[in-house]
């Protein structure tokens, strides 16, 4: 493969990455970050393990589906993972959380390229090294998927963030009940003891919160 053909051969992976990122944002807006992370990590891990079919005489057509799965999985995971970290950060630490996740991503990329690249550095052991690299990468993705299932989305909102949300809503003339603290998540607001969703007018339903 020449440099041009190599770039074209990797185009399915890059193309799926461009598609997956906005789709992840849409799903995250409806379900939160947990489900996009699970889907992306599982699909990316399956795609990496699917590259085990690669060999000296393997037709390129057999590699297209695994490459697409890898590209889609990685791009589908990252926006949700970033949102999960930012959502779990205490008040006043959002900038620190953003810096940590970006630094971790860059360091992980550098170490991963160095370690996995060393496995395919020699022509004589290229295929065996490639297989070892995709097994390690796929196992890391699936491990991350398991950790996401076990941990992400099961904890409570940070107390400081809850108080800040309630205070910001009180500034708009609302009652400051816990339901109003969920305004930033798109949940119904409690305005004057009535539920208001988005731009809708107050409904006849009463707020379930107990006002003090």
Backbone as a chain_set.jsonl record, in Angstrom:
{"seq": "XXXXXXXXXXXXXXXXXXXXXXXXXXXXXXXXXXXXXXXXXXXXXXXXXXXXXXXXXXXXXXXXXXXXXXXXXXXXXXXXXXXXXXXXXXXXXXXXXXXXXXXXXXXXXXXXXXXXXXXXXXXXXXXXXXXXXXXXXXXXXXXXXXXXXXXXXXXXXXXXXXXXXXXXXXXXXXXXXXXXXXXXXXXXXXXXXXXXXXXXXXXXXXXXXXXX", "coords": {"N": [[0.84, -1.192, 0.0], [0.535, 2.179, -0.883], [1.158, 5.514, 0.437], [-1.114, 7.036, -0.164], [-3.06, 5.057, -0.757], [-3.13, 3.787, 1.705], [-4.211, 5.794, 3.339], [-6.762, 5.993, 2.138], [-7.686, 3.442, 2.671], [-8.088, 3.561, 5.397], [-10.189, 5.261, 5.544], [-12.936, 4.441, 6.047], [-12.941, 4.112, 8.868], [-12.329, 6.731, 9.801], [-14.432, 8.123, 8.63], [-16.717, 7.095, 9.948], [-16.188, 8.016, 12.472], [-16.665, 10.749, 12.194], [-19.39, 10.713, 11.878], [-20.386, 9.527, 14.194], [-19.928, 11.175, 16.441], [-21.779, 13.489, 16.562], [-24.139, 11.978, 16.778], [-23.794, 10.736, 19.229], [-24.032, 12.93, 20.935], [-26.747, 13.534, 20.603], [-28.036, 11.224, 21.602], [-27.085, 11.333, 24.197], [-28.322, 13.629, 25.141], [-30.87, 12.705, 25.507], [-30.714, 10.426, 27.144], [-28.625, 10.677, 28.94], [-25.072, 10.346, 29.822], [-24.346, 7.665, 30.247], [-25.425, 5.486, 28.675], [-24.529, 6.053, 25.925], [-21.75, 5.77, 26.395], [-21.522, 3.061, 27.123], [-22.447, 1.773, 24.785], [-20.622, 2.775, 22.874], [-18.071, 1.947, 23.863], [-18.381, -0.848, 23.937], [-18.873, -1.413, 21.226], [-16.535, -0.4, 20.048], [-14.592, -2.056, 21.281], [-15.401, -4.559, 20.266], [-14.925, -4.111, 17.562], [-12.111, -3.789, 17.508], [-11.281, -6.344, 18.364], [-12.328, -7.703, 16.23], [-10.481, -7.183, 14.268], [-8.694, -9.182, 14.432], [-8.894, -10.933, 12.376], [-7.222, -10.055, 10.472], [-4.609, -10.662, 8.239], [-1.74, -11.732, 6.289], [-2.705, -12.281, 3.731], [-5.311, -11.456, 3.825], [-8.415, -10.393, 2.523], [-9.235, -6.993, 1.788], [-11.865, -6.244, 2.129], [-12.856, -7.683, 4.304], [-11.917, -6.289, 6.434], [-13.194, -3.9, 6.598], [-15.647, -3.64, 8.063], [-14.803, -4.114, 10.841], [-13.059, -1.868, 11.076], [-14.842, 0.257, 10.751], [-16.436, -0.134, 12.994], [-14.609, 0.344, 15.061], [-13.931, 3.075, 14.643], [-16.468, 4.289, 14.922], [-17.134, 3.523, 17.541], [-15.138, 4.722, 19.191], [-15.516, 7.497, 18.69], [-18.141, 7.751, 19.498], [-17.995, 7.361, 22.18], [-16.34, 9.349, 23.437], [-17.521, 12.091, 23.647], [-19.592, 11.584, 25.486], [-18.167, 10.536, 27.663], [-16.643, 12.748, 28.41], [-18.713, 14.487, 29.183], [-19.731, 13.037, 31.351], [-17.61, 13.153, 33.195], [-17.419, 15.932, 33.607], [-19.952, 16.39, 34.671], [-19.78, 15.077, 37.087], [-17.955, 16.523, 38.5], [-17.08, 18.553, 41.33], [-18.509, 21.731, 42.421], [-16.997, 24.617, 41.047], [-14.797, 23.264, 40.146], [-14.835, 22.626, 37.512], [-13.169, 23.488, 35.376], [-10.754, 22.299, 36.133], [-11.467, 19.586, 36.011], [-12.0, 19.316, 33.267], [-9.433, 19.837, 32.236], [-8.018, 17.659, 33.333], [-9.222, 15.394, 32.112], [-8.611, 15.843, 29.427], [-5.811, 15.881, 29.527], [-5.354, 13.256, 30.409], [-6.343, 11.854, 28.221], [-4.537, 12.62, 26.2], [-2.067, 11.709, 27.26], [-2.631, 8.975, 27.481], [-2.968, 8.382, 24.765], [-0.364, 8.863, 23.767], [1.209, 6.991, 25.218], [-0.089, 4.633, 24.495], [0.279, 4.541, 21.684], [3.055, 4.337, 21.605], [3.6, 1.91, 23.013], [1.945, -0.061, 21.756], [2.712, 0.368, 19.156], [5.314, -0.554, 19.226], [4.945, -3.254, 19.142], [4.415, -3.839, 16.509], [6.599, -3.124, 15.124], [8.544, -4.571, 13.734], [9.0, -6.213, 10.666], [8.974, -8.999, 10.422], [7.502, -9.909, 12.568], [5.117, -8.644, 12.359], [2.326, -9.305, 11.93], [1.695, -11.006, 14.102], [2.307, -9.222, 16.165], [0.426, -7.236, 15.599], [-1.948, -8.611, 16.136], [-1.631, -9.06, 18.894], [-1.677, -6.398, 19.743], [-4.296, -5.502, 19.07], [-5.783, -7.19, 20.656], [-5.055, -6.343, 23.23], [-5.955, -3.67, 23.102], [-8.717, -4.088, 22.56], [-9.474, -5.483, 24.872], [-9.048, -3.483, 26.772], [-11.014, -1.63, 26.019], [-13.358, -3.142, 26.493], [-13.088, -3.579, 29.218], [-13.337, -0.95, 30.123], [-15.992, -0.596, 29.365], [-17.28, -2.359, 31.135], [-16.648, -1.117, 33.58], [-18.03, 1.248, 33.228], [-20.691, 0.356, 33.2], [-20.853, -0.498, 35.819], [-20.347, 1.79, 37.361], [-20.879, 4.451, 36.269], [-23.423, 6.851, 36.261], [-24.826, 5.896, 38.422], [-24.368, 7.134, 40.783], [-25.229, 9.794, 43.132], [-26.187, 13.192, 42.458], [-23.74, 15.729, 42.886], [-23.679, 17.379, 46.022], [-23.021, 20.134, 46.223], [-23.385, 21.001, 43.582], [-26.119, 20.629, 43.321], [-27.127, 22.505, 45.163], [-26.197, 24.838, 43.972], [-27.618, 24.869, 41.562], [-30.238, 25.119, 42.498], [-30.079, 27.622, 43.683], [-29.574, 29.247, 41.463], [-31.934, 28.995, 40.086], [-33.754, 30.067, 41.867], [-33.099, 32.698, 41.606], [-34.494, 33.384, 39.384], [-37.023, 33.834, 40.169], [-38.435, 31.612, 41.004], [-39.658, 28.962, 43.147], [-37.534, 27.665, 44.282], [-37.424, 24.963, 44.852], [-36.397, 21.445, 45.026], [-37.07, 20.319, 42.504], [-36.782, 22.44, 40.761], [-34.08, 22.676, 40.696], [-33.293, 20.918, 38.816], [-33.394, 22.13, 36.403], [-31.39, 22.58, 34.499], [-31.062, 20.117, 33.362], [-33.151, 19.653, 31.748], [-35.482, 18.757, 32.892], [-38.867, 19.055, 34.217], [-39.704, 22.32, 35.443], [-40.295, 23.833, 38.632], [-42.467, 26.22, 39.17], [-43.8, 28.605, 41.103], [-45.141, 26.635, 42.483], [-46.204, 25.094, 40.492], [-45.831, 22.865, 37.68], [-43.61, 23.383, 35.031], [-42.575, 22.862, 31.797], [-39.924, 23.427, 29.762], [-40.781, 25.713, 27.274], [-43.425, 25.58, 27.705], [-46.674, 26.447, 28.966], [-47.599, 26.857, 32.416], [-48.76, 23.881, 33.849], [-51.701, 22.158, 35.064], [-50.914, 20.468, 37.001], [-49.611, 19.912, 40.235], [-46.579, 20.781, 41.951], [-44.423, 18.227, 43.064], [-42.675, 18.561, 45.088], [-41.833, 19.263, 48.487], [-42.339, 22.196, 50.017], [-40.558, 24.378, 52.127]], "CA": [[0.0, 0.0, 0.0], [1.209, 3.47, -0.858], [0.606, 6.403, 1.457], [-2.462, 7.405, -0.581], [-3.945, 3.911, -0.58], [-3.288, 3.566, 3.15], [-5.187, 6.763, 3.821], [-8.086, 5.612, 1.642], [-8.101, 2.227, 3.363], [-8.536, 3.935, 6.741], [-11.288, 6.214, 5.438], [-14.152, 4.015, 6.764], [-12.821, 4.393, 10.296], [-12.441, 8.169, 10.023], [-15.775, 8.552, 8.256], [-17.647, 6.75, 11.018], [-15.914, 8.899, 13.604], [-17.342, 12.016, 11.942], [-20.832, 10.509, 12.023], [-20.755, 9.07, 15.538], [-19.846, 12.21, 17.466], [-23.069, 14.171, 16.766], [-25.148, 11.022, 17.233], [-23.581, 10.56, 20.654], [-24.612, 14.076, 21.61], [-28.205, 13.427, 20.587], [-28.452, 10.198, 22.553], [-26.748, 11.788, 25.545], [-29.331, 14.6, 25.549], [-32.088, 11.992, 25.893], [-30.524, 9.349, 28.116], [-27.469, 10.879, 29.794], [-23.833, 9.835, 29.228], [-24.06, 6.259, 30.537], [-25.739, 4.593, 27.554], [-23.573, 6.211, 24.821], [-20.452, 5.208, 26.756], [-21.601, 1.601, 27.057], [-22.546, 1.381, 23.383], [-19.378, 3.083, 22.178], [-16.968, 1.094, 24.32], [-18.631, -2.227, 23.51], [-18.696, -1.495, 19.78], [-15.114, -0.229, 19.756], [-13.883, -3.277, 21.667], [-15.72, -5.621, 19.307], [-14.231, -3.818, 16.315], [-10.688, -4.103, 17.656], [-11.119, -7.8, 18.348], [-12.621, -8.158, 14.876], [-9.287, -7.048, 13.435], [-7.885, -10.407, 14.516], [-8.962, -11.649, 11.088], [-6.204, -9.501, 9.578], [-3.455, -11.503, 7.947], [-0.964, -11.305, 5.122], [-3.501, -12.408, 2.51], [-6.713, -11.182, 4.128], [-9.014, -9.376, 1.646], [-9.531, -5.732, 2.471], [-13.281, -6.178, 2.44], [-13.116, -8.238, 5.632], [-11.451, -5.358, 7.462], [-13.984, -2.663, 6.577], [-16.594, -3.616, 9.185], [-14.109, -3.823, 12.107], [-12.566, -0.494, 11.094], [-15.99, 1.137, 10.975], [-16.854, -0.291, 14.392], [-13.626, 1.026, 15.911], [-14.105, 4.514, 14.498], [-17.745, 4.691, 15.499], [-17.109, 3.331, 18.987], [-14.306, 5.732, 19.853], [-16.142, 8.814, 18.598], [-19.404, 7.717, 20.231], [-17.7, 7.329, 23.612], [-15.63, 10.49, 24.008], [-18.364, 13.185, 24.142], [-20.312, 11.153, 26.683], [-17.216, 10.42, 28.761], [-16.333, 14.109, 28.847], [-19.877, 15.001, 29.909], [-19.834, 12.343, 32.634], [-16.594, 13.702, 34.097], [-17.799, 17.303, 33.957], [-21.123, 16.344, 35.519], [-19.42, 14.567, 38.411], [-16.996, 17.42, 39.152], [-17.655, 19.476, 42.319], [-18.623, 23.128, 42.015], [-15.749, 25.36, 40.992], [-13.7, 22.419, 39.67], [-15.105, 22.228, 36.14], [-11.971, 23.678, 34.565], [-9.785, 21.274, 36.504], [-11.926, 18.307, 35.478], [-11.776, 19.338, 31.825], [-8.003, 19.693, 31.997], [-7.579, 16.31, 33.682], [-9.646, 14.413, 31.116], [-7.848, 16.063, 28.203], [-4.442, 15.428, 29.765], [-5.369, 11.8, 30.446], [-6.522, 11.369, 26.852], [-3.292, 12.815, 25.461], [-1.052, 10.798, 27.802], [-2.994, 7.627, 27.069], [-2.662, 8.218, 23.347], [1.089, 8.78, 23.569], [1.695, 5.707, 25.736], [-0.657, 3.553, 23.684], [0.961, 4.474, 20.387], [4.431, 3.864, 21.807], [3.632, 0.502, 23.401], [1.369, -0.918, 20.72], [3.539, 0.501, 17.965], [6.499, -1.406, 19.362], [4.594, -4.641, 18.807], [4.354, -4.023, 15.052], [7.746, -2.405, 14.574], [9.39, -5.445, 12.908], [8.234, -6.838, 9.591], [8.843, -10.444, 10.621], [6.506, -10.181, 13.613], [4.076, -7.62, 12.242], [0.975, -9.843, 12.096], [1.527, -11.439, 15.493], [2.269, -8.015, 16.979], [-0.865, -6.593, 15.373], [-2.956, -9.371, 16.875], [-1.458, -8.764, 20.319], [-2.079, -5.012, 19.988], [-5.757, -5.349, 19.041], [-6.314, -7.884, 21.833], [-4.875, -5.442, 24.371], [-6.869, -2.547, 22.935], [-10.089, -4.543, 22.726], [-9.696, -5.79, 26.289], [-9.155, -2.208, 27.487], [-12.336, -1.082, 25.722], [-14.39, -3.919, 27.185], [-12.942, -3.281, 30.643], [-13.982, 0.343, 30.323], [-17.437, -0.797, 29.274], [-17.714, -2.949, 32.394], [-16.57, -0.093, 34.626], [-19.125, 2.193, 32.999], [-21.922, -0.284, 33.656], [-20.836, -0.604, 37.279], [-20.159, 3.029, 38.113], [-21.393, 5.702, 35.714], [-24.861, 7.068, 36.293], [-25.456, 5.311, 39.6], [-24.152, 7.98, 41.946], [-26.093, 10.947, 43.262], [-25.623, 14.469, 42.057], [-22.909, 16.331, 43.922], [-24.494, 18.305, 46.796], [-22.743, 21.52, 45.871], [-23.996, 21.293, 42.3], [-27.553, 20.717, 43.533], [-27.408, 23.772, 45.788], [-25.959, 25.909, 43.026], [-28.72, 24.886, 40.611], [-31.416, 25.653, 43.16], [-29.885, 29.053, 43.882], [-29.705, 29.945, 40.191], [-33.343, 29.022, 39.703], [-34.428, 31.007, 42.755], [-32.872, 34.038, 41.084], [-35.445, 33.656, 38.318], [-38.341, 34.05, 40.716], [-39.113, 30.363, 41.276], [-39.75, 28.642, 44.557], [-36.279, 27.121, 44.774], [-37.599, 23.586, 45.301], [-35.454, 20.554, 44.34], [-37.408, 20.104, 41.095], [-36.228, 23.54, 39.987], [-32.632, 22.459, 40.568], [-33.053, 20.067, 37.666], [-33.699, 22.881, 35.188], [-30.332, 22.434, 33.519], [-31.115, 18.799, 32.743], [-34.323, 19.546, 30.902], [-36.623, 18.236, 33.618], [-39.855, 20.106, 34.476], [-39.415, 23.302, 36.471], [-41.358, 24.119, 39.589], [-42.62, 27.663, 39.2], [-44.986, 28.953, 41.853], [-45.854, 25.424, 42.89], [-46.744, 24.396, 39.325], [-44.799, 22.289, 36.826], [-43.462, 24.027, 33.733], [-41.57, 22.15, 31.028], [-39.449, 24.199, 28.619], [-41.524, 26.927, 27.005], [-44.835, 25.33, 27.876], [-47.318, 27.184, 30.025], [-47.775, 26.055, 33.626], [-49.844, 22.913, 33.78], [-52.546, 22.108, 36.248], [-50.3, 19.587, 37.985], [-48.891, 20.562, 41.313], [-45.212, 20.311, 42.174], [-44.352, 17.157, 44.045], [-41.701, 18.904, 46.125], [-42.351, 19.801, 49.724], [-41.707, 23.492, 50.264], [-40.34, 24.716, 53.52]], "C": [[0.881, 1.25, 0.0], [0.587, 4.332, 0.24], [-0.835, 6.798, 1.122], [-3.439, 6.26, -0.357], [-4.164, 3.591, 0.896], [-4.303, 4.528, 3.739], [-6.597, 6.426, 3.377], [-8.6, 4.359, 2.351], [-8.617, 2.517, 4.763], [-9.727, 4.885, 6.724], [-12.574, 5.735, 6.11], [-14.1, 4.294, 8.263], [-13.0, 5.884, 10.575], [-13.832, 8.681, 9.678], [-16.802, 8.255, 9.338], [-17.419, 7.617, 12.253], [-16.621, 10.233, 13.426], [-18.849, 11.897, 12.129], [-21.216, 10.258, 13.472], [-20.794, 10.184, 16.562], [-21.155, 12.987, 17.635], [-24.181, 13.236, 17.219], [-25.024, 10.768, 18.732], [-24.195, 11.708, 21.44], [-26.127, 14.004, 21.669], [-28.696, 12.376, 21.578], [-28.204, 10.655, 23.985], [-27.781, 12.792, 26.047], [-30.606, 13.915, 26.023], [-31.879, 11.048, 27.065], [-29.427, 9.621, 29.131], [-26.244, 10.206, 29.2], [-23.623, 8.336, 29.354], [-24.28, 5.368, 29.318], [-24.817, 4.805, 26.357], [-22.199, 5.651, 25.144], [-20.454, 3.692, 26.648], [-21.612, 1.127, 25.603], [-21.217, 1.604, 22.671], [-18.224, 2.183, 22.577], [-17.157, -0.349, 23.88], [-18.392, -2.379, 22.011], [-17.231, -1.336, 19.391], [-14.294, -1.451, 20.121], [-14.141, -4.416, 20.707], [-15.006, -5.384, 17.985], [-12.743, -4.131, 16.383], [-10.444, -5.608, 17.642], [-11.444, -8.379, 16.973], [-11.435, -8.052, 13.939], [-8.33, -8.235, 13.575], [-7.924, -11.218, 13.225], [-7.87, -11.175, 10.137], [-5.028, -10.454, 9.449], [-2.766, -11.011, 6.691], [-1.822, -11.298, 3.865], [-4.981, -12.152, 2.761], [-7.266, -10.138, 3.163], [-9.393, -8.126, 2.437], [-10.996, -5.647, 2.893], [-13.627, -6.719, 3.817], [-12.721, -7.287, 6.759], [-12.316, -4.104, 7.564], [-14.907, -2.58, 7.782], [-15.902, -3.394, 10.53], [-13.58, -2.393, 12.188], [-13.698, 0.5, 11.356], [-16.451, 1.069, 12.435], [-15.898, 0.428, 15.337], [-13.816, 2.539, 15.851], [-15.385, 5.013, 15.139], [-17.7, 4.604, 17.02], [-16.309, 4.388, 19.708], [-14.99, 7.098, 19.849], [-17.457, 8.874, 19.363], [-19.172, 7.804, 21.737], [-17.215, 8.662, 24.159], [-16.534, 11.646, 24.437], [-19.1, 12.823, 25.421], [-19.379, 11.036, 27.878], [-16.839, 11.798, 29.304], [-17.485, 14.7, 29.652], [-20.021, 14.341, 31.27], [-18.834, 12.895, 33.637], [-16.976, 15.102, 34.541], [-19.009, 17.326, 34.881], [-20.824, 15.879, 36.928], [-18.484, 15.494, 39.173], [-17.698, 18.306, 40.173], [-17.731, 20.893, 41.762], [-17.259, 23.807, 42.056], [-14.574, 24.55, 40.482], [-13.925, 21.974, 38.23], [-13.893, 22.373, 35.24], [-10.904, 22.639, 34.861], [-10.179, 19.917, 35.934], [-11.709, 18.228, 33.976], [-10.305, 19.16, 31.484], [-7.502, 18.287, 32.276], [-7.975, 15.312, 32.599], [-8.898, 14.607, 29.803], [-6.399, 15.617, 28.355], [-4.369, 13.904, 29.774], [-5.519, 11.216, 29.047], [-5.235, 11.485, 26.048], [-2.198, 11.854, 25.943], [-1.347, 9.359, 27.399], [-2.704, 7.369, 25.603], [-1.17, 8.057, 23.083], [1.62, 7.424, 24.025], [1.179, 4.556, 24.892], [0.041, 3.411, 22.351], [2.369, 3.914, 20.545], [4.477, 2.363, 22.099], [3.103, -0.411, 22.297], [2.144, -0.816, 19.415], [4.787, -0.354, 18.016], [6.206, -2.852, 18.991], [4.589, -4.896, 17.312], [5.551, -3.356, 14.366], [8.576, -3.244, 13.618], [8.537, -6.191, 11.892], [7.992, -8.32, 9.862], [7.747, -10.786, 11.626], [5.325, -9.213, 13.531], [2.682, -8.182, 12.529], [0.738, -10.295, 13.53], [1.482, -10.245, 16.438], [0.959, -7.265, 16.831], [-1.968, -7.297, 16.155], [-2.856, -9.104, 18.378], [-1.944, -7.36, 20.641], [-3.601, -4.87, 20.014], [-6.408, -6.108, 20.2], [-6.205, -6.992, 23.067], [-5.856, -4.28, 24.285], [-8.322, -2.947, 23.139], [-10.416, -4.867, 24.171], [-9.835, -4.513, 27.102], [-10.526, -1.568, 27.259], [-13.422, -1.825, 26.504], [-14.299, -3.74, 28.696], [-13.58, -1.937, 30.982], [-15.489, 0.25, 30.251], [-17.979, -1.379, 30.573], [-17.688, -1.948, 33.537], [-17.689, 0.936, 34.473], [-20.442, 1.625, 33.489], [-21.991, -0.287, 35.179], [-20.885, 0.729, 37.988], [-20.886, 4.242, 37.571], [-22.913, 5.747, 35.799], [-25.563, 6.496, 37.489], [-25.261, 6.156, 40.849], [-25.116, 9.142, 41.967], [-25.38, 12.202, 42.788], [-24.846, 15.08, 43.213], [-23.711, 17.379, 44.677], [-24.274, 19.766, 46.425], [-23.383, 21.912, 44.558], [-25.504, 21.434, 42.446], [-27.913, 22.069, 44.146], [-27.213, 24.928, 44.815], [-27.104, 26.015, 42.035], [-29.957, 25.491, 41.247], [-31.295, 27.155, 43.338], [-30.07, 29.817, 42.585], [-31.156, 30.028, 39.763], [-34.117, 29.972, 40.588], [-34.263, 32.437, 42.253], [-33.827, 34.401, 39.962], [-36.867, 33.817, 38.849], [-39.107, 32.782, 40.974], [-39.061, 30.075, 42.76], [-38.475, 28.075, 45.123], [-36.419, 25.71, 45.282], [-36.622, 22.685, 44.563], [-35.792, 20.308, 42.889], [-36.824, 21.203, 40.234], [-34.737, 23.378, 39.789], [-32.293, 21.588, 39.389], [-33.294, 20.789, 36.358], [-32.666, 22.647, 34.103], [-30.352, 21.095, 32.824], [-32.339, 18.619, 31.872], [-35.537, 18.973, 31.583], [-37.602, 19.374, 33.908], [-39.431, 21.02, 35.617], [-40.606, 23.43, 37.417], [-41.434, 25.63, 39.746], [-43.91, 27.993, 39.926], [-45.806, 27.751, 42.253], [-46.456, 24.653, 41.74], [-45.596, 23.918, 38.445], [-44.808, 22.972, 35.479], [-42.331, 23.323, 33.007], [-41.189, 22.986, 29.821], [-40.216, 25.495, 28.461], [-43.027, 26.75, 27.206], [-45.385, 26.182, 29.014], [-47.482, 26.292, 31.232], [-48.984, 25.149, 33.494], [-50.62, 22.915, 35.076], [-51.935, 21.252, 37.347], [-49.531, 20.359, 39.026], [-47.495, 19.978, 41.444], [-45.211, 19.256, 43.277], [-43.417, 17.486, 45.205], [-42.428, 19.459, 47.359], [-41.619, 21.099, 50.035], [-41.598, 23.739, 51.756], [-40.676, 26.186, 53.752]], "O": [[1.835, 1.363, 0.771], [-0.382, 3.933, 0.886], [-1.68, 6.885, 2.014], [-4.528, 6.47, 0.177], [-5.253, 3.175, 1.292], [-5.152, 4.136, 4.539], [-7.537, 6.559, 4.16], [-9.798, 4.227, 2.603], [-9.485, 1.804, 5.266], [-10.222, 5.273, 7.782], [-13.267, 6.559, 6.707], [-15.108, 4.672, 8.86], [-13.739, 6.26, 11.484], [-14.355, 9.568, 10.352], [-17.668, 9.085, 9.613], [-18.359, 7.912, 12.991], [-17.126, 10.797, 14.396], [-19.51, 12.868, 12.497], [-22.259, 10.726, 13.929], [-21.62, 10.145, 17.474], [-21.613, 13.137, 18.768], [-25.071, 13.648, 17.963], [-26.029, 10.606, 19.424], [-24.807, 11.493, 22.486], [-26.728, 14.374, 22.677], [-29.658, 12.609, 22.31], [-29.012, 10.397, 24.877], [-28.091, 12.816, 27.238], [-31.343, 14.466, 26.84], [-32.773, 10.886, 27.894], [-29.299, 8.872, 30.1], [-26.356, 9.55, 28.165], [-22.794, 7.778, 28.635], [-23.405, 4.576, 28.968], [-24.345, 3.815, 25.798], [-21.538, 5.107, 24.259], [-19.501, 3.101, 26.14], [-20.886, 0.204, 25.234], [-20.74, 0.728, 21.949], [-17.48, 1.707, 21.72], [-16.192, -1.006, 23.489], [-17.783, -3.355, 21.571], [-16.736, -2.045, 18.515], [-13.403, -1.85, 19.371], [-13.225, -5.162, 20.362], [-14.534, -6.329, 17.352], [-12.174, -4.672, 15.435], [-9.516, -6.089, 16.992], [-10.906, -9.417, 16.59], [-11.379, -8.75, 12.926], [-7.29, -8.286, 12.92], [-7.081, -12.089, 13.008], [-7.616, -11.811, 9.114], [-4.524, -10.98, 10.442], [-3.158, -10.003, 6.104], [-1.685, -10.41, 3.024], [-5.822, -12.593, 1.977], [-6.648, -9.087, 2.993], [-9.813, -8.199, 3.592], [-11.316, -5.036, 3.913], [-14.588, -6.264, 4.437], [-13.144, -7.46, 7.903], [-12.181, -3.332, 8.513], [-14.947, -1.55, 8.456], [-16.364, -2.559, 11.307], [-13.644, -1.77, 13.247], [-13.524, 1.468, 12.096], [-16.81, 2.084, 13.032], [-16.332, 1.053, 16.305], [-13.856, 3.206, 16.885], [-15.388, 6.039, 15.819], [-18.173, 5.506, 17.71], [-16.751, 4.903, 20.734], [-15.04, 7.776, 20.875], [-17.848, 9.943, 19.831], [-20.039, 8.263, 22.48], [-17.637, 9.068, 25.241], [-16.331, 12.161, 25.536], [-19.223, 13.644, 26.331], [-19.755, 11.4, 28.992], [-16.731, 11.986, 30.515], [-17.266, 15.338, 30.682], [-20.391, 15.0, 32.241], [-19.17, 13.085, 34.806], [-16.869, 15.428, 35.723], [-19.097, 18.172, 35.771], [-21.533, 16.243, 37.866], [-18.239, 15.284, 40.361], [-18.808, 18.77, 39.914], [-17.095, 21.212, 40.758], [-16.471, 23.597, 42.978], [-13.463, 25.071, 40.389], [-13.271, 21.038, 37.769], [-13.609, 21.49, 34.431], [-10.229, 22.154, 33.952], [-9.33, 19.181, 35.432], [-11.282, 17.194, 33.462], [-9.962, 18.424, 30.558], [-6.657, 17.771, 31.544], [-7.164, 14.475, 32.203], [-8.582, 13.626, 29.13], [-5.821, 15.043, 27.432], [-3.439, 13.321, 29.217], [-4.898, 10.205, 28.721], [-4.874, 10.572, 25.306], [-1.488, 11.258, 25.133], [-0.444, 8.612, 27.023], [-2.254, 6.286, 25.229], [-0.76, 7.221, 22.277], [2.39, 6.782, 23.31], [1.914, 3.612, 24.603], [0.361, 2.301, 21.926], [2.824, 3.116, 19.725], [5.28, 1.632, 21.519], [3.733, -1.409, 21.949], [2.229, -1.782, 18.657], [5.268, -0.826, 16.986], [7.1, -3.589, 18.576], [4.74, -6.039, 16.88], [5.509, -3.064, 13.171], [9.258, -2.684, 12.759], [7.482, -6.732, 12.225], [6.916, -8.836, 9.561], [7.132, -11.849, 11.534], [4.623, -8.992, 14.518], [1.93, -7.586, 13.3], [-0.307, -9.998, 14.11], [0.715, -10.242, 17.4], [0.433, -6.721, 17.803], [-2.819, -6.647, 16.761], [-3.872, -8.941, 19.053], [-2.553, -7.14, 21.687], [-4.14, -4.191, 20.888], [-7.471, -5.711, 20.676], [-7.146, -6.895, 23.854], [-6.513, -3.94, 25.269], [-9.076, -2.241, 23.808], [-11.509, -4.562, 24.647], [-10.649, -4.454, 28.024], [-11.127, -1.029, 28.188], [-14.299, -1.202, 27.103], [-15.321, -3.748, 29.383], [-14.272, -1.799, 31.991], [-16.192, 0.938, 30.991], [-19.022, -0.944, 31.061], [-18.595, -1.927, 34.369], [-18.228, 1.433, 35.462], [-21.227, 2.33, 34.124], [-23.061, -0.1, 35.758], [-21.404, 0.815, 39.101], [-21.462, 5.002, 38.349], [-23.594, 4.785, 35.447], [-26.787, 6.592, 37.583], [-25.915, 5.923, 41.864], [-25.75, 9.452, 40.959], [-24.152, 12.266, 42.725], [-25.242, 14.964, 44.373], [-24.371, 18.203, 44.045], [-25.226, 20.54, 46.325], [-23.874, 23.033, 44.42], [-26.113, 22.266, 41.773], [-28.872, 22.712, 43.721], [-27.98, 25.891, 44.832], [-27.527, 27.12, 41.696], [-30.654, 26.287, 40.617], [-32.271, 27.887, 43.17], [-30.649, 30.903, 42.58], [-31.571, 31.011, 39.149], [-35.049, 30.626, 40.119], [-35.142, 33.28, 42.436], [-33.968, 35.574, 39.617], [-37.813, 33.923, 38.068], [-40.324, 32.837, 41.152], [-38.494, 30.843, 43.536], [-38.334, 28.003, 46.343], [-35.595, 25.28, 46.089], [-36.057, 23.11, 43.555], [-34.88, 20.101, 42.088], [-36.412, 20.951, 39.102], [-34.182, 23.889, 38.816], [-31.131, 21.515, 38.988], [-33.39, 20.152, 35.308], [-33.009, 22.527, 32.927], [-29.715, 20.942, 31.782], [-32.547, 17.542, 31.312], [-36.544, 18.719, 30.921], [-37.215, 20.542, 33.854], [-38.877, 20.572, 36.62], [-41.752, 23.173, 37.051], [-40.573, 26.243, 40.376], [-44.997, 27.698, 39.429], [-47.03, 27.833, 42.353], [-47.148, 23.659, 41.961], [-44.511, 24.5, 38.462], [-45.856, 23.13, 34.853], [-41.234, 23.2, 33.551], [-42.021, 23.234, 28.949], [-40.298, 26.29, 29.397], [-43.809, 27.655, 26.915], [-44.647, 26.586, 29.913], [-47.502, 25.07, 31.087], [-50.068, 25.57, 33.09], [-50.254, 23.575, 36.049], [-52.381, 21.299, 38.493], [-48.874, 21.353, 38.718], [-47.258, 18.822, 41.092], [-45.908, 19.383, 44.284], [-43.378, 16.758, 46.197], [-43.504, 20.047, 47.253], [-40.414, 21.093, 50.287], [-42.466, 23.342, 52.534], [-40.558, 26.676, 54.875]]}, "num_chains": 1, "name": "protein.A"}
